[in-house]
Amino acid sequence: MRIAVYAGNTSQLDNAREYFEKWKKRGVLFKEDYFLSTGELCRAVEEKNYSAIIVYVDSDWAAKESVFNQLKQKEQDSIIIYICGRRDQWKKLSRAKYTAVFNGQPIVYNMEDICFLESYDRKTSVVLGKKKIRVKARLDVEEQRLSNYHFARINQYTLINMLQIRSMEGDEIRMANGEKLYISSSRRKLFMEKYRQFAQENFSVV
């Protein structure tokens, strides 16, 4: 996927670059171009076929909104423009830590590194890439703890990090670590409602 990333200042752009580099290391295929100027962005869109444009909203957004609205109307058949939330969601997630107990010892992981949690035979495991760590926790309790950090239940046994979703097709979800997970019929409606809300709060389509 080729994407363009626009930000109003270098600090936001550096945050975005760091974020996408982490995802590429996990196997998510991005090819991104970064812009600080709306003029340079518009010229690039005329020359390249972007799947999406990620826009970092800043305090000067009112002066720029018309530019992106015009761009959307002009290129509506080939690109989708998303607007990142006003809060720095990427930085917020990178600061968040997940804590649990493993073999009687406390463990701490970055929240963004968790792909999903699964529970079988009353035992819960945290999945980080290809690694699984069994923790002393109940999935129902973890679901409550992680509800503010983009996690959602897709079936009786699995709680996923929605930021780690690589693709969805029907009831099949492919995660960033390559694993395929499945949405149960009983959870489908609730999960899709939560996923739509997650998308609207973090990536609002213009």
Contacts in CASP RR format, 6 or more apart in sequence:
PFRMAT RR
TARGET T0000
AUTHOR 0000-0000-0000
METHOD contacts of the structure
MODEL  1
MRIAVYAGNTSQLDNAREYFEKWKKRGVLFKEDYFLSTGELCRAVEEKNY
SAIIVYVDSDWAAKESVFNQLKQKEQDSIIIYICGRRDQWKKLSRAKYTA
VFNGQPIVYNMEDICFLESYDRKTSVVLGKKKIRVKARLDVEEQRLSNYH
FARINQYTLINMLQIRSMEGDEIRMANGEKLYISSSRRKLFMEKYRQFAQ
ENFSVV
1 29 0 8 1.000
1 30 0 8 1.000
1 31 0 8 1.000
1 51 0 8 1.000
1 52 0 8 1.000
2 31 0 8 1.000
2 32 0 8 1.000
2 33 0 8 1.000
2 48 0 8 1.000
2 49 0 8 1.000
2 50 0 8 1.000
2 51 0 8 1.000
3 30 0 8 1.000
3 31 0 8 1.000
3 32 0 8 1.000
3 33 0 8 1.000
3 50 0 8 1.000
3 51 0 8 1.000
3 52 0 8 1.000
3 53 0 8 1.000
3 54 0 8 1.000
4 32 0 8 1.000
4 33 0 8 1.000
4 34 0 8 1.000
4 35 0 8 1.000
4 41 0 8 1.000
4 44 0 8 1.000
4 45 0 8 1.000
4 48 0 8 1.000
4 50 0 8 1.000
4 52 0 8 1.000
4 53 0 8 1.000
4 54 0 8 1.000
5 13 0 8 1.000
5 16 0 8 1.000
5 17 0 8 1.000
5 20 0 8 1.000
5 32 0 8 1.000
5 33 0 8 1.000
5 34 0 8 1.000
5 35 0 8 1.000
5 53 0 8 1.000
5 54 0 8 1.000
5 56 0 8 1.000
6 34 0 8 1.000
6 35 0 8 1.000
6 36 0 8 1.000
6 38 0 8 1.000
6 41 0 8 1.000
6 53 0 8 1.000
6 54 0 8 1.000
6 55 0 8 1.000
6 56 0 8 1.000
7 13 0 8 1.000
7 16 0 8 1.000
7 34 0 8 1.000
7 35 0 8 1.000
7 36 0 8 1.000
7 55 0 8 1.000
7 56 0 8 1.000
7 58 0 8 1.000
8 36 0 8 1.000
8 56 0 8 1.000
8 58 0 8 1.000
8 60 0 8 1.000
9 36 0 8 1.000
9 58 0 8 1.000
10 36 0 8 1.000
12 56 0 8 1.000
12 58 0 8 1.000
12 88 0 8 1.000
13 34 0 8 1.000
13 36 0 8 1.000
13 56 0 8 1.000
15 88 0 8 1.000
15 90 0 8 1.000
15 91 0 8 1.000
16 34 0 8 1.000
16 54 0 8 1.000
16 56 0 8 1.000
16 90 0 8 1.000
17 32 0 8 1.000
17 34 0 8 1.000
19 90 0 8 1.000
19 94 0 8 1.000
20 30 0 8 1.000
20 32 0 8 1.000
22 112 0 8 1.000
23 30 0 8 1.000
23 176 0 8 1.000
24 30 0 8 1.000
26 129 0 8 1.000
26 164 0 8 1.000
26 176 0 8 1.000
26 177 0 8 1.000
27 176 0 8 1.000
28 166 0 8 1.000
28 176 0 8 1.000
33 44 0 8 1.000
33 48 0 8 1.000
33 50 0 8 1.000
35 41 0 8 1.000
35 44 0 8 1.000
38 64 0 8 1.000
38 67 0 8 1.000
38 68 0 8 1.000
39 67 0 8 1.000
41 53 0 8 1.000
41 71 0 8 1.000
42 67 0 8 1.000
42 71 0 8 1.000
44 50 0 8 1.000
45 53 0 8 1.000
45 71 0 8 1.000
45 75 0 8 1.000
45 79 0 8 1.000
49 78 0 8 1.000
49 79 0 8 1.000
50 78 0 8 1.000
50 79 0 8 1.000
51 79 0 8 1.000
51 80 0 8 1.000
52 79 0 8 1.000
52 80 0 8 1.000
52 81 0 8 1.000
52 82 0 8 1.000
53 68 0 8 1.000
53 71 0 8 1.000
53 79 0 8 1.000
53 80 0 8 1.000
53 81 0 8 1.000
53 82 0 8 1.000
54 82 0 8 1.000
54 84 0 8 1.000
54 203 0 8 1.000
55 68 0 8 1.000
55 81 0 8 1.000
55 82 0 8 1.000
55 83 0 8 1.000
55 84 0 8 1.000
56 84 0 8 1.000
57 83 0 8 1.000
57 84 0 8 1.000
57 85 0 8 1.000
57 86 0 8 1.000
68 81 0 8 1.000
68 83 0 8 1.000
68 206 0 8 1.000
69 206 0 8 1.000
71 79 0 8 1.000
71 81 0 8 1.000
72 79 0 8 1.000
72 81 0 8 1.000
72 206 0 8 1.000
80 205 0 8 1.000
81 205 0 8 1.000
81 206 0 8 1.000
82 203 0 8 1.000
82 204 0 8 1.000
82 205 0 8 1.000
82 206 0 8 1.000
83 203 0 8 1.000
83 204 0 8 1.000
83 205 0 8 1.000
83 206 0 8 1.000
84 202 0 8 1.000
84 203 0 8 1.000
85 201 0 8 1.000
85 202 0 8 1.000
85 203 0 8 1.000
85 204 0 8 1.000
89 202 0 8 1.000
93 111 0 8 1.000
93 112 0 8 1.000
93 149 0 8 1.000
93 150 0 8 1.000
93 163 0 8 1.000
94 110 0 8 1.000
94 112 0 8 1.000
96 110 0 8 1.000
96 111 0 8 1.000
96 112 0 8 1.000
96 149 0 8 1.000
97 108 0 8 1.000
97 109 0 8 1.000
97 110 0 8 1.000
97 111 0 8 1.000
98 108 0 8 1.000
98 109 0 8 1.000
98 110 0 8 1.000
98 111 0 8 1.000
98 114 0 8 1.000
98 126 0 8 1.000
98 146 0 8 1.000
99 106 0 8 1.000
99 107 0 8 1.000
99 108 0 8 1.000
100 106 0 8 1.000
100 107 0 8 1.000
100 126 0 8 1.000
100 135 0 8 1.000
100 136 0 8 1.000
100 137 0 8 1.000
101 107 0 8 1.000
101 135 0 8 1.000
101 136 0 8 1.000
101 137 0 8 1.000
102 133 0 8 1.000
102 134 0 8 1.000
102 135 0 8 1.000
102 136 0 8 1.000
104 136 0 8 1.000
107 133 0 8 1.000
107 135 0 8 1.000
109 126 0 8 1.000
109 128 0 8 1.000
111 146 0 8 1.000
111 149 0 8 1.000
111 161 0 8 1.000
112 161 0 8 1.000
112 163 0 8 1.000
113 128 0 8 1.000
113 129 0 8 1.000
114 126 0 8 1.000
114 127 0 8 1.000
114 128 0 8 1.000
114 161 0 8 1.000
114 164 0 8 1.000
115 127 0 8 1.000
115 128 0 8 1.000
115 129 0 8 1.000
115 160 0 8 1.000
115 161 0 8 1.000
115 164 0 8 1.000
115 175 0 8 1.000
115 176 0 8 1.000
115 177 0 8 1.000
115 179 0 8 1.000
116 127 0 8 1.000
116 158 0 8 1.000
116 159 0 8 1.000
116 160 0 8 1.000
116 161 0 8 1.000
116 164 0 8 1.000
116 175 0 8 1.000
116 179 0 8 1.000
116 181 0 8 1.000
117 124 0 8 1.000
117 125 0 8 1.000
117 126 0 8 1.000
117 127 0 8 1.000
117 139 0 8 1.000
117 142 0 8 1.000
117 146 0 8 1.000
117 151 0 8 1.000
117 158 0 8 1.000
117 159 0 8 1.000
117 160 0 8 1.000
118 124 0 8 1.000
118 125 0 8 1.000
118 127 0 8 1.000
118 139 0 8 1.000
118 157 0 8 1.000
118 158 0 8 1.000
118 159 0 8 1.000
119 125 0 8 1.000
119 138 0 8 1.000
119 139 0 8 1.000
119 157 0 8 1.000
119 158 0 8 1.000
120 157 0 8 1.000
122 138 0 8 1.000
123 134 0 8 1.000
124 134 0 8 1.000
124 135 0 8 1.000
124 136 0 8 1.000
124 137 0 8 1.000
124 138 0 8 1.000
124 139 0 8 1.000
124 142 0 8 1.000
125 132 0 8 1.000
125 133 0 8 1.000
125 134 0 8 1.000
125 135 0 8 1.000
126 132 0 8 1.000
126 133 0 8 1.000
126 135 0 8 1.000
127 177 0 8 1.000
127 179 0 8 1.000
129 176 0 8 1.000
129 177 0 8 1.000
130 177 0 8 1.000
139 157 0 8 1.000
139 159 0 8 1.000
142 159 0 8 1.000
143 151 0 8 1.000
143 153 0 8 1.000
143 159 0 8 1.000
146 159 0 8 1.000
149 161 0 8 1.000
150 161 0 8 1.000
150 162 0 8 1.000
150 163 0 8 1.000
150 198 0 8 1.000
150 202 0 8 1.000
151 159 0 8 1.000
151 160 0 8 1.000
151 161 0 8 1.000
151 162 0 8 1.000
152 159 0 8 1.000
152 160 0 8 1.000
152 162 0 8 1.000
152 191 0 8 1.000
152 194 0 8 1.000
152 195 0 8 1.000
152 198 0 8 1.000
153 159 0 8 1.000
153 160 0 8 1.000
153 187 0 8 1.000
153 190 0 8 1.000
153 191 0 8 1.000
154 160 0 8 1.000
154 173 0 8 1.000
154 181 0 8 1.000
154 182 0 8 1.000
154 183 0 8 1.000
154 184 0 8 1.000
154 187 0 8 1.000
154 191 0 8 1.000
155 181 0 8 1.000
155 182 0 8 1.000
155 183 0 8 1.000
155 184 0 8 1.000
155 187 0 8 1.000
156 184 0 8 1.000
156 187 0 8 1.000
158 181 0 8 1.000
160 173 0 8 1.000
160 175 0 8 1.000
160 181 0 8 1.000
162 194 0 8 1.000
162 195 0 8 1.000
162 198 0 8 1.000
164 175 0 8 1.000
164 176 0 8 1.000
164 177 0 8 1.000
165 173 0 8 1.000
165 174 0 8 1.000
165 175 0 8 1.000
165 176 0 8 1.000
166 174 0 8 1.000
166 175 0 8 1.000
166 176 0 8 1.000
166 178 0 8 1.000
167 173 0 8 1.000
167 174 0 8 1.000
168 174 0 8 1.000
170 183 0 8 1.000
171 182 0 8 1.000
171 183 0 8 1.000
171 184 0 8 1.000
171 185 0 8 1.000
171 188 0 8 1.000
172 180 0 8 1.000
172 181 0 8 1.000
172 182 0 8 1.000
172 183 0 8 1.000
173 180 0 8 1.000
173 181 0 8 1.000
173 182 0 8 1.000
173 183 0 8 1.000
174 180 0 8 1.000
174 181 0 8 1.000
175 181 0 8 1.000
183 191 0 8 1.000
END
